[in-house]
Structure formats: structure tokens, C-alpha cells
Amino acid sequence: MGDNKELLEAEAKLQGQAEIWQYMLGFADSMVLRSAVELRIADTIHSHAHPITLAQIESGVGSSSSPSLDMITGLLRIMRLLVRKRIFTATPPSDNGETLYGLTHSSTWILNDAELTLAPMILNLTDPRKQAPWQYLSSCVRKGGDAVKKAHGHKVWE
């Protein structure tokens, strides 16, 4: 009986650690979403009107040079995370083809040119200037003050 209680306690502790890791890395989700908006990934897929390959996405992101391994790897990582988050779909290859990436109901909200879009809000909320005051939150709790003023030298509406 004691072993079962210890096992449950160990599982709960491990679950707690997993939750803390999710909070610590939560910023990465926002920054990857920002990258998808900046690269216009949803727009590129939407312009084809059907799921497309990673190479087709890469050609649509407007890189100024021929794609390097680093560029493809970075795009693949972005797509992998956004598929995992259900922002895009990934259809496994058949007959030795390539994975096809498609839109979801979520990704239609990050189309830059759509009438209803959250793309500008994503760019706004993930802007480094908007993020900077959060770095001063604990200092303001300890010592007082305004986090925006500490980050930018003036209050929000000054």
C-alpha cells in the first residue's frame, strides 16, 4: 500500500515538473507563431488552395537567397511545432512523396490579408517592446514602480 502511495506521489511530482517546463517554454510557442505570421506561411499555403510541401512553403516565404540547409531545418522546426499545436496539418507522404502541410480553422486566423485576422495582434503582442516590461515585474513587486517606465523610461501614455 505504501509503495502505491509513493508511486502516485512520484507521478504527481513529475507531472508538476512537466507543467513548470510548459510555462517556462510557453514563450517559444508565441515566438514560433510570430515567425509563421512574419513568414506568411498560412498565406503561402492558402494561395495554393490545397496542402503543399515544405519546399513549396519555403519558396513562398520570400527568402532572398537559395535555400540553405539551415533555412530548411528552421522552417521544418517551425512547421513541426505548429502541426503539434494543431495550427497546421501534416499529411504523411505516400509513395515516397513529401509531407503535405495544410491549413486548419486555427491557421485561417493568421492569414495576413484576411478580413478577419489575428496576425496584427500576434505581431503586436510579441513585439520585444511589448515584452520588455514583463522583465521588470518582480522588481516592481519588490521595490515598487511602473514596469513600463522601468523598461522604456516613460509611462504608457507619456
C-alpha positions in Angstrom: 0.0 0.0 0.0 2.8 2.4 0.9 4.5 1.7 -2.4 1.4 2.7 -4.3 1.2 6.0 -2.4 4.9 6.7 -3.1 4.4 5.9 -6.8 1.4 8.2 -7.0 3.4 10.9 -5.3 6.3 10.5 -7.7 3.9 10.6 -10.7 2.3 13.8 -9.3 5.7 15.4 -8.7 6.8 14.5 -12.3 3.6 15.9 -13.7 4.2 19.1 -11.7 7.7 19.4 -13.2 6.2 18.9 -16.7 3.7 21.7 -16.1 6.5 24.1 -15.0 8.5 23.2 -18.2 5.4 24.1 -20.2 5.2 27.5 -18.5 9.0 28.1 -18.9 8.9 27.3 -22.6 5.5 28.9 -23.3 7.1 32.0 -24.8 8.6 29.8 -27.6 5.1 28.9 -28.8 4.3 32.6 -29.2 7.5 33.4 -30.9 7.1 30.5 -33.4 3.6 31.7 -34.1 5.0 35.2 -34.7 7.6 33.7 -37.1 4.8 31.9 -39.0 2.9 35.3 -39.4 6.1 37.1 -40.4 7.0 34.4 -42.9 3.4 34.3 -44.2 3.3 30.5 -44.0 -0.5 30.3 -43.8 -0.8 32.8 -46.7 1.5 30.7 -48.8 -0.5 27.5 -48.2 -3.7 29.4 -48.7 -2.5 30.7 -52.1 -2.2 27.2 -53.4 -5.7 26.2 -52.3 -4.5 22.8 -51.1 -1.8 21.3 -48.9 1.7 21.9 -50.1 5.2 20.6 -49.4 7.9 22.2 -47.3 9.8 23.2 -50.4 6.7 25.0 -51.7 6.3 26.8 -48.4 10.0 27.7 -48.4 9.7 29.2 -51.9 6.8 31.3 -50.7 8.4 32.8 -47.7 10.5 35.1 -49.9 14.0 34.3 -48.8 16.5 36.4 -50.7 18.9 33.6 -51.5 18.7 30.0 -52.5 17.5 27.9 -49.6 20.3 26.6 -47.3 20.1 23.6 -45.0 19.8 25.9 -42.0 16.8 27.7 -43.6 15.0 24.4 -44.4 15.8 23.0 -41.0 14.4 26.1 -39.3 11.2 26.0 -41.4 10.8 22.3 -40.6 11.1 23.0 -36.9 8.5 25.8 -37.1 6.1 23.6 -39.0 6.7 20.6 -36.7 5.7 22.7 -33.6 2.8 24.3 -35.3 1.5 21.0 -36.5 1.8 19.6 -33.0 -0.2 22.7 -31.7 -2.8 22.0 -34.4 -2.2 25.3 -36.2 -1.4 23.4 -39.4 -1.9 19.8 -40.6 0.7 17.5 -41.9 -0.3 14.6 -44.1 2.4 11.9 -44.2 3.9 11.1 -47.5 2.5 8.3 -49.6 4.5 6.5 -52.3 7.8 8.1 -51.1 6.5 11.6 -51.6 6.9 14.6 -49.3 4.8 15.6 -46.3 2.0 17.9 -47.2 1.1 20.8 -44.9 -2.4 22.3 -44.9 -4.5 24.9 -43.1 -6.8 24.3 -40.1 -9.5 26.5 -38.7 -6.8 28.0 -36.4 -4.4 28.9 -39.2 -7.0 30.8 -41.1 -6.8 33.3 -38.2 -3.2 34.1 -39.1 -3.7 34.9 -42.7 -2.3 38.4 -43.2 -4.7 39.5 -45.8 -7.9 38.0 -44.4 -10.8 40.3 -43.4 -10.8 38.7 -40.0 -7.3 38.0 -38.8 -5.3 37.9 -35.6 -2.0 38.4 -37.4 -1.5 42.1 -36.4 -2.4 41.3 -32.8 0.2 38.5 -32.7 2.8 40.8 -34.1 1.9 43.5 -31.6 1.8 41.3 -28.5 5.0 39.5 -29.3 6.9 42.7 -30.2 10.1 43.0 -28.0 8.9 46.4 -26.8 5.7 44.9 -25.5 7.6 42.1 -23.9 10.2 44.2 -22.1 8.0 45.4 -19.2 7.5 41.8 -18.1 11.2 41.6 -17.3 10.6 44.1 -14.6 7.5 42.5 -12.9 9.3 41.0 -9.9 11.4 44.2 -9.4 8.2 46.3 -9.3 6.6 43.9 -6.8 9.7 44.1 -4.5 10.6 47.8 -4.9 7.5 49.4 -6.4 7.4 51.3 -9.6 5.9 51.0 -13.1 7.2 48.2 -15.3 6.6 50.1 -18.5 8.6 53.1 -17.2 11.4 50.9 -16.0 11.6 49.2 -19.4 11.1 52.3 -21.6 11.9 55.3 -19.4 8.3 56.6 -19.5 4.8 55.5 -18.6 2.5 54.0 -21.1 0.6 57.2 -22.1 3.5 59.7 -21.8 
